[in-house]
Amino acid sequence: MSRFWVLNKLSLDNPITMSQLQKELLLSPGTLTGLIDNLVEDNLVKRWRDDNDRRLVFLLLTDKGYNLLEEILHYRTTLLSNIPAEKNIDITLLNNNLKEILSVLKAAHHDYEGE
C-alpha cells in the first residue's frame, strides 16, 4: 500500500524532492528511503541529486511506474464499480460523506502545515 501512495503522489507532483514527499506522506525518512530504494531497483522511480545542492534528492516516476500505477487504478476501479449495486449503497450519500471527510482532512493538513 505504501508503494501505491508513493507512486500516486509522484504521478501528481513529478518531480518532487525526497523531503517534500516525506512531509506530504508523513513517513519517516528511513521508511521512505527503503520504499524509494525498492522502487528505484524495480525501475519504477528515478532518483538523482541536484547538481547545485547535493542535499536535495529528486524523484521522478518512470514510464514503467506510470504504467503500473494505471494498472492498479484500473483494477481498483473495476473492483469498486460493482460494490454499490451489490450492496444497495446510496451513491449520492456516499459521495457527500466522502467529500465531507476530504474537507476535514484538507483542513487538518492545512492546520498542520501552518504550525
C-alpha positions, 0 to 999 in steps of 0.5 A, a space after each residue: 500500500 505504501 508503494 501505491 501512495 508513493 507512486 500516486 503522489 509522484 504521478 501528481 507532483 513529478 518531480 518532487 524532492 525526497 523531503 517534500 514527499 516525506 512531509 506530504 506522506 508523513 513517513 519517516 525518512 528511513 521508511 521512505 528511503 527503503 520504499 524509494 530504494 525498492 522502487 528505484 531497483 524495480 525501475 519504477 522511480 528515478 532518483 538523482 541529486 541536484 547538481 547545485 545542492 547535493 542535499 536535495 534528492 529528486 524523484 521522478 516516476 518512470 514510464 514503467 511506474 506510470 504504467 503500473 500505477 494505471 494498472 492498479 487504478 484500473 483494477 481498483 476501479 473495476 473492483 469498486 464499480 460493482 460494490 454499490 449495486 451489490 450492496 444497495 449503497 446510496 451513491 449520492 450519500 456516499 459521495 457527500 460523506 466522502 467529500 465531507 471527510 476530504 474537507 476535514 482532512 484538507 483542513 487538518 493538513 492545512 492546520 498542520 502545515 501552518 504550525 
